[in-house]
């Protein structure tokens, strides 16, 4: 073989190598991601699972496994990752390998039970609802925090929190405890002390206030009314506590409290028992808690739903006037055909 032929073959091979190198360089370092989005890597996902998640962003790139191996990306770190337009395959693997995931905004409010809370949260993070529920009902946790399976709902402060998508059940529980303690700062503790209430008692009253009215402007007035009753030793006679009992006893949904319901024997029956019930009857939001801590001072002892301004109440300190208001409202209910 002549030197000229050898040189020609060498040139072809060298050119081929150059072309191949350029091709691989483009495949690895060029912009391949054409749109913004997120992927979710679950706990115990393998490289194959990650590649499936990435297909819509990088296409079915055969180089993914090769580059992942070269960069020692073998054990995927779970989480939510934001993939940005213009990223290269190298950028994507570097991101996933770093574990630099994007936090999620965890939001909840107005959940009436731990079951509802767990269901709401499970829609936003990796944990399933049963795992979350069991974490907050764990006997050791309840014992250490001096809580019950019912009262543990009272440590949850409705808000928006930034957490990682793959947060563990212990981390979630600890975060909620931390936020609860943070919420009960010195200012709020002093206000609760003036009311001669503990934070849990404030939360309990706030849950009743919240269920009594959806109008935030009314809540400080309602809170003041209940506080007047507590101070004077008068039963709260709060219909929401009766509704809570009916729900716990699976009596079905009611729009109206009947006289026979007021005789149900239960520590939550505020018609039969003086003072506050044993725990919250729902998850109070911050406006309801603040309504109790900053209640409106007045002389009202009675309130009745208004038939003229729906959603609002009529307040009075006269039992005679209250009975008139109640009769008027009951007639309105009957006219509307609401008998249960």
TIGUNU-622459 format. One record per residue (C-alpha): z, y, x. Coordinates in steps of 0.25 Angstrom, whole numbers, padded with zeros to 4 digits, always signed. Each point is the difference from the previous one (the first is absolute). Example, Ala and Ser with C-alpha at 12.3 -4.5 7.8 and 13.67 -1.06 7.14 Angstrom:
residues 2
+0031-0018+0049 -0002+0014+0006 
end
This chain:
residues 340
+0000+0000+0000 -0004+0013+0006 +0009+0011+0002 -0007+0009-0010 +0002-0011-0011 +0014-0001+0003 +0002+0015+0000 -0007+0001-0013 +0009-0011-0006 +0012+0007+0005 -0004+0013-0006 -0002-0007-0013 +0013-0006+0000 +0007+0013+0005 -0007+0007-0011 +0004-0010-0010 +0015+0001+0004 -0001+0015-0001 -0005-0001-0014 +0010-0010-0004 +0011+0008+0006 -0005+0013-0007 +0000-0009-0013 +0014-0005+0001 +0005+0014+0004 -0007+0006-0012 +0006-0011-0009 +0014+0002+0006 +0001+0015+0002 -0010+0006-0009 +0004+0006-0014 -0001-0012-0009 +0010+0004-0011 -0008+0008-0011 +0011+0003-0010 +0015+0003-0001 +0009-0010-0006 +0012-0009+0002 +0003-0015+0003 +0013-0008-0002 +0004-0010+0009 +0010-0010-0006 +0011-0007+0008 -0005-0013+0006 -0015+0005-0001 -0008-0005+0011 -0012+0006+0008 -0010-0007-0010 +0008+0007-0012 -0001+0014+0007 -0015-0002+0003 -0002-0003-0015 +0008+0013-0004 -0009+0008+0010 -0014-0005-0004 -0002+0011-0010 +0002+0010+0012 -0006-0006+0012 -0009-0011-0006 +0000-0014+0004 +0001+0003+0015 +0000-0013+0009 +0006+0009+0011 +0013+0002-0008 +0006-0013+0005 -0005+0001+0014 +0005+0014+0002 +0013-0003-0007 +0002-0011+0010 -0003+0009+0012 +0010+0010-0005 +0010-0011-0003 +0001+0004-0014 +0004-0014-0005 +0012+0002-0009 -0003+0011-0011 +0011+0009-0004 +0001+0001-0015 -0001+0014-0007 -0009+0010-0006 -0010+0006+0009 -0009+0011-0002 -0014-0002+0005 -0008+0013+0002 -0015+0003+0000 -0006+0001+0014 +0009-0011+0006 -0005-0010+0010 +0003-0015+0000 +0009+0003+0012 +0007+0011-0007 +0003-0009-0012 +0006-0011+0009 +0008+0010+0008 +0006+0006-0013 +0003-0014-0006 +0006-0005+0014 +0009+0012+0001 +0006-0002-0014 -0001+0015-0003 -0001-0002-0015 -0001+0010-0011 +0013+0002-0008 -0001-0001-0015 +0007+0010-0010 +0010-0009-0008 +0002+0007-0013 +0009-0004-0012 +0007+0006-0012 +0005-0003-0014 +0001-0015+0002 +0010-0006-0010 +0004-0012+0008 +0000-0007+0014 -0011-0008-0006 -0009+0012-0003 +0003+0006+0013 -0004-0012+0008 -0013-0002-0008 -0003+0015+0003 +0003-0001+0015 -0007-0013+0002 -0013+0007-0004 +0001+0009+0012 +0005-0009+0011 -0002-0014+0005 +0013-0005-0006 -0001-0007-0013 +0008+0004-0012 +0009-0013+0000 +0004+0002+0015 +0003+0015-0002 +0008-0004-0013 +0008-0011+0008 +0003+0010+0011 +0007+0010-0009 +0007-0011-0007 +0005-0007+0012 +0015-0004-0001 +0004+0004+0014 -0007+0013-0001 +0006+0003-0013 +0014-0004+0005 -0002+0009+0013 -0004+0012-0008 +0010-0003-0012 -0011-0001-0010 -0004-0009-0011 -0014-0005-0004 +0000+0011-0011 +0006+0012+0008 -0009-0002+0012 -0011+0007-0008 +0009+0012+0002 -0002+0001+0015 -0015+0003-0002 -0004+0014+0000 -0014+0003-0006 -0009+0007+0010 -0012-0002+0009 +0004-0007+0014 -0009-0003+0012 +0001-0014+0004 -0009-0011+0007 -0008-0009-0009 +0006-0012+0006 +0015+0005-0001 +0010-0012-0001 +0009-0002-0011 +0012+0003+0009 -0007+0013+0005 -0003+0004-0015 +0014-0002-0004 +0006+0007+0011 -0010+0012-0002 +0004+0001-0014 +0015+0000+0004 -0003+0011+0010 -0007+0009-0009 +0011-0002-0011 +0011+0004+0011 -0009+0012+0004 -0002+0004-0014 +0015+0001-0002 +0002+0011+0010 +0013+0008+0001 -0005+0010-0011 -0002-0010-0010 +0012-0008+0004 +0009+0013-0002 -0007+0002-0014 +0003-0014-0004 +0015+0002+0005 +0001+0012-0009 -0004-0009-0012 +0010-0011+0005 -0011-0010+0001 -0005-0009+0011 -0015+0000+0003 -0002-0013-0008 +0006+0007-0012 -0009+0012+0001 -0012-0010+0001 +0005-0007-0012 +0002+0013-0009 -0014+0005+0006 -0006-0013-0005 +0005+0002-0014 -0004+0015+0000 -0014-0004+0004 -0002-0010-0011 +0006+0010-0010 -0011+0010+0003 -0013+0001+0007 +0000+0015+0000 +0006+0004+0014 +0003+0014-0006 +0010-0007-0009 +0007-0009+0010 +0010+0009+0005 +0004+0003-0015 +0001-0015-0003 +0008-0002+0013 +0010+0011-0004 +0002-0006-0014 +0003-0014+0006 +0010+0006+0010 +0007+0008-0011 +0002-0013-0007 +0005-0007+0013 +0010+0011+0002 +0005+0000-0014 +0001-0016+0000 -0011-0001-0011 -0009-0012+0000 -0014+0004+0005 -0007-0006-0012 -0013+0000+0008 -0011-0008-0007 -0007-0003+0013 +0011-0009+0003 -0002-0008-0013 -0014-0001+0003 +0003-0006+0014 +0009-0010-0007 -0011-0004-0009 -0010-0002+0011 +0010-0008+0008 +0002-0009-0012 -0015-0001-0002 +0001+0006-0014 -0014+0006+0002 -0005+0014+0000 +0007+0010-0009 -0003+0014-0004 +0012+0002-0008 +0015-0004+0002 +0006-0006-0012 +0014+0001-0005 +0002-0015+0003 -0004+0002+0014 +0012+0009+0003 +0009-0012-0002 -0005-0008+0011 +0011-0004+0009 -0004+0004+0014 +0005+0008+0012 -0012+0008-0002 +0002+0004-0014 +0005+0014+0001 +0003+0001-0015 +0011-0011+0002 +0004+0004+0014 +0005+0013+0006 -0005+0005+0013 -0012-0004+0008 -0007-0014-0001 +0001-0010+0012 -0013+0004+0007 -0013+0008-0002 -0008-0004-0012 -0013+0004+0007 -0005+0007+0013 +0003+0015-0001 -0009+0009+0007 +0004+0012+0008 -0001+0010-0011 +0010-0008-0008 +0010-0002+0011 -0001+0015+0003 +0002+0003-0015 +0014-0007+0001 +0004+0006+0013 -0005+0014-0005 +0003-0002-0015 +0000+0012-0010 +0014+0004-0005 +0001+0002-0015 +0008-0005-0011 -0010-0010-0006 +0006-0014-0004 -0011-0005-0009 -0016-0001+0001 -0010-0005-0009 -0015-0002+0001 -0008+0011-0006 -0010-0004-0011 -0007+0014+0002 -0001+0001+0015 -0003-0014+0004 +0006-0005+0013 +0011+0010+0000 +0014+0000-0006 +0009+0009-0009 +0013+0003+0007 +0013+0004-0007 +0015-0001+0001 +0003-0002-0015 +0000-0014-0005 -0003+0005-0014 -0013+0007+0005 -0003-0013+0009 +0000-0009-0013 -0009+0010-0007 -0010-0001+0012 +0001-0015+0001 -0003-0001-0015 -0012+0008+0001 -0005-0008+0012 +0003-0013-0007 -0008+0005-0013 -0012+0004+0010 +0001-0014+0006 -0001-0007-0014 -0012+0009-0004 -0007-0004+0013 +0003-0015-0004 +0008-0002+0013 +0012-0009-0005 +0002-0008+0013 
end
